[in-house]
Amino acid sequence: MGVEEAKRDECGFTLREEDVDRLLNRSVIDRVELFSTLGNETRYRILLVLTEASDPVCGCELEPYFDVGQSSISQALTRLHRAGLVTRTKDGRWRYYEPTATGERLVGLVEDGLDGEPLIAD
């Protein structure tokens, strides 16, 4: 028995090499981009506001509620759209946004699904 096999026997090694290889070799770029997008306070708060709105929201309506300029709001909305978290509809010069089902599910998970558990442990 080699050293690695002895270590596995001692700690009750439960990972199967083929499962780990399969998971580590698949592409997760889209998932990482999704969480990276949500990892910004402004983008997350915009998505949160959009999930509470009863109708699509014009990007211009968001600026008064955030401590950033219209350009930052626009960039945040573009990134949310690219990540598949919001849809965008153009009407003349205005763009209206609403959350996708994925955006709503993720906000629901974070807001409701944790039952008061802290997101970051000490």
N, C-alpha and C positions, 0 to 999 in steps of 0.2 A: 504494500500500500504506500503510495507516494504522500508527500507532505500535504498537498492540496486535498487529496482524498481524506486524510486524517483530520484536517480542519473541518471538512464538511461533516464528517461523522460526529465530531465533538459539538458542533453548534446546531445540529439538527437541520442542516442545509435543505431548504425546501424549493429553491428555484430550479427549474428545469432548464438546462442549457439551450435546448431548442426553442423554448418559449422566450427566453431572454434574447437570443439571437434574432428571432422573428421580430420582436418589438424594437430592438435597437437598429435593425436594418431597414425598417419601413420609414417612409418620409413623414415627418411630423411638422414640416415647415408651416403648413397652413394653420395647424393648431397653435404653434408657438406665436405666429402672427396674430391670431385671434386673442390670445391672452396678453400679448404685448400691447395690443390696441386697448384692451380693457384696463391695462396697468397704468393708465394716465388719468389723473383725477378729472380733468375737464371732459375728456371723452366719456368716461364712465358716467359722470353726472348728466351729460347730454343724453346719453342712452337711457338713463333712469327717467329723466323728464319726458322723453319721447314715449316710454312705455306707459306713462301715466296719462298721456294726452288721448282724448277721445277721437281726434281727427289728425290727419297729417299736419305737421308743423312747418311753417316757412322758416328757413334758416335765419332770416332777419329778426324773427320773434325771440330768438334765444339770447341775443346779445345783452339786453338789459339785465338778465338774470345771472350773468357770469362776469367775473372780474378779468376778462380778456377781451381783446378787440375782435371786430368782425372777421378779420383775416384768420385769427386763431380758431374761431368758431367754424369757419368754412373749411379749414384744414382738418379739424377734428371730425367734421361731418364726412369729408371725403375719405378719411381713414376708416371711419365706421362703415361707410358704404363699401369700400374695398374689401374689408374683412367679412362682409356679408351680414352685418348686424343691423343695418338699416336699408330701406329702399329709398330711391330718390325719383321724384316725378317733377318734370319741368313744365311750368305753365307760364309762357312768355318769358320774362326775365327772372321769374321767381322759381325757386326750387323748394319742394315740399318733401319732408322726411317722415318716415314712420318706421318703427322697429320691425325686423323680420321675426319669424317664429323663433329662430335661433337666438336673436337678441333678447326677446321676451323670456325665453327659457333660462338663459344665463342670468339675467337680472333676477328672475324669480328664484333661482337657486341661491344666488348670493344674498338676496334680501330676505327671503322667506325660509329657505331650506336649511339654514344653519341654526335655527331656533335659539338665537342669542349667543351662540358659541363665538368666541373671538376668531377673526380671520387669521390673526397672527398671534401665535403663542409666545409667551415670554421665555 
